[in-house]
Amino acid sequence: MTLSQLQNAIERHFAAGPAAIGDESAMRTFQLLRAALENGEVRAASPVKDAPSGWRVNAWVKQGILLGFRLGVLTEFPAAGFSFVDKSTFPVRHFGSGDGVRVVPGGSSVRAGAYVARSVVCMPPMYINVGAWVDEGSLVDSHALVGSCAQIGKRVHLSAAAQIGGVLEPVNANPVIIEDDVLVGGNSGVYEGTIVRQGAVLAAGVILTRGTPVFDLVNGTILLASNELPLIIPQNAVVVPGSRAISKGKGHERSREWGLSLYAPVIVKYRDDKTDLSTTLEDLLR
Ligand SMILES: CC(C)(COP(=O)(O)OP(=O)(O)OC[C@H]1O[C@@H](n2cnc3c(N)ncnc32)[C@H](O)[C@@H]1OP(=O)(O)O)[C@@H](O)C(=O)NCCC(=O)NCCS
């Protein structure tokens, strides 16, 4: 089946609604999609040069994943004294040494339908959800989450407890995208379709959502999502967690009654030699 035939078949079975349940051809089509996701032939979002955000969401891929949830039945997955229950269509992926992916022992899972490139290192415990893409040379450190359909580029460092939010619904919503050579610091979180451009650095504790204004000290601008575009962190930006005065109500400067401030991520500079030193990954560990 060609990719465009696969797309047509997924769209047809998805549109069939509950009638697809029990339809063997729907199940076969879903399994083809899952295999294509795992070997990197298809992905939930693809880089596209002339798209305004630089990315195109492949809504049909997300439809296919949702189809898998519709078709799956609850199944037990026993594992060495533990028992897990999930949809039969999304078992845990198994890797062999030939896959070139290191999954260090200790409570990690990669769900079926996720792409994990050769040379990725997965430190326990971490979780990579369905539809996610994790490209070559990236490190997913302990307690990190790569949510459903999130796209992680090459040589990205997802530090301990970094949370990359997932999105399946609505089907045309942007997944979170972390481009090549980004460092996502410990305990940070990137959600709601935010795009972090190549080489950017999110310091430990930075949280980004669609509604979070980001203050760029270097250019004197405030970055916001719009109706057309998600929040986009520029290439090589170094973002640290800051705070700002409240502009309304009892927190406003004129009343200051409660003396509050709000969390505000701040771009303090763009990557320089010192940043490179602070963020270089140790080749010996790869
Ligand atoms: C962002 C980071 C990489 C530092 O980058 P850097 O280029 O060396 O930054 P600098 O030290 O030159 O700091 C630039 C400015 O940002 C401030 N800053 C740096 N890191 C900061 C942080 N985490 N929070 C708040 N402010 C920070 C500095 O004080 C400095 O401000 P100033 O010029 O007013 O003094 C580092 O702070 C960081 O967060 N690293 C990730 C740590 C981590 O999560 N490791 C993962 C282990 S699993």
The ligand as an ORCA input file, in Angstrom:
! r2SCAN-3c Opt
* xyz 0 1
  C      20.309     28.373     30.913
  C      21.606     27.718     31.332
  C      22.007     26.670     30.299
  C      22.705     28.759     31.461
  O      23.060     29.266     30.189
  P      24.253     30.308     30.076
  O      24.322     30.719     28.646
  O      25.478     29.735     30.683
  O      23.668     31.510     30.956
  P      24.471     32.622     31.771
  O      25.063     32.036     32.990
  O      25.375     33.389     30.868
  O      23.270     33.527     32.241
  C      22.659     34.537     31.451
  C      21.697     35.304     32.360
  O      20.604     34.437     32.712
  C      20.531     34.248     34.128
  N      20.257     32.830     34.342
  C      20.964     31.784     33.887
  N      20.379     30.636     34.227
  C      19.286     30.976     34.929
  C      18.265     30.206     35.530
  N      18.287     28.878     35.470
  N      17.264     30.872     36.146
  C      17.247     32.212     36.195
  N      18.188     32.995     35.616
  C      19.195     32.374     34.997
  C      21.917     34.623     34.631
  O      21.865     35.073     35.962
  C      22.302     35.706     33.692
  O      21.627     36.897     34.035
  P      22.472     38.256     34.268
  O      23.165     38.489     32.948
  O      21.440     39.266     34.598
  O      23.427     37.942     35.350
  C      21.487     27.058     32.742
  O      21.110     28.016     33.717
  C      20.493     25.928     32.820
  O      19.351     26.100     33.198
  N      20.949     24.709     32.453
  C      20.118     23.534     32.462
  C      20.375     22.760     33.734
  C      19.674     21.451     33.657
  O      18.452     21.402     33.661
  N      20.443     20.377     33.540
  C      19.865     19.094     33.303
  C      20.428     18.027     34.157
  S      19.561     16.517     33.878
*
